[in-house]
Amino acid sequence: MEAELVLSCVSTDLHYLDPPWVVDENTIYKYVIGFINNKSRYIIHFEFLKEKTAICCALALKNCIEKVPGKRFAILHCDNGGEFNAEFK
């Protein structure tokens, strides 16, 4: 997918960390999620996640959007892996 304007298309993916990143016995990160600007190919934002839930991924997306004030993403491109699929109440 070609991006004509900066941040017109942002790609995201979630990866399993093998082995997990252990900070201490109470903090173990098993996943990393990244958001990449398709125009420049630079990483806009990444976060380590403890679990693979839609809430964790949505919060990572919120944090990514907050890092780019005054800008909007026209398209968020993912591989349909399910990380953003859930019922929000």
N, C-alpha and C positions, 0 to 999 in steps of 0.2 A: 504494500500500500504506500503510495508516494505522498509525501507531505510537502505542500507548496509553501506554507507559512510556518513560522516557528510555533510550535505547540499545536499545530492543526491536527496532528495525529501523534498519539502517545501509545507506545506498546508496553504491555506488562506481562510478567510471567512469575510463577512461583516455583521455587526449587527446593527439594528435600536435601538437607545437609547430612552427609554420611562421612564421617561420624558427626553427631550433633555437637554444637558449640556449647561447652559447659562452662559457665561463669562461676558458679558455686553449686552446692547441692540443691539449692532451691530455684536456681535459674538455669534452665536448659533450653537453648534455642534449637529447634528442629528444622525450621524453614527460613528462607530468605525470599522476599518479594522485591522486585525492581520495576521501575518505571523509566522508560527510555524515550527521548525525543526522537521521532523518526527523521526529522529534518537534519539535525546535527549529529545524531547517534550518541549524544551524551546522556549519561545517567542523570535524571532529574532527582530521583529519590530512591533509596532502598531502605529496608527495615528487616531486622531479624524477628521472627515470630516463634512463639512457643507452641502454637497449635494452628492447624489448618482449618480455620472457620471463616465463614463469610463476614462475621463481625470484625475479626482481626484484619482481614483484607480490606474491608470498607474503611476502617480506621487508618490503615496505611495509605489508602487513596486520599482520605481527607487530609492527612499530614502532607502528602505530596502536593495537593492543590494549594494548601496554605503556604507552601514554600515559594509559590510563583504568584505573588499578589498582582492583581489587575489583569491577569491572563486567564483564559478559559481553554479547555481542551475541546476541540470540535469532535474528535473521535478518540475513544479509548479502545484500542485493539488488543484482544487477548486470544488465547488458543482454545477458549471454551472448556477449560479444564475444570470448571465448577467452583473456583475459588470465590466468585462473585455471585453464585447462585444460592439464594436462601430467601426465606420469608421474613421480612422485617416487620415488626409490630411497633 
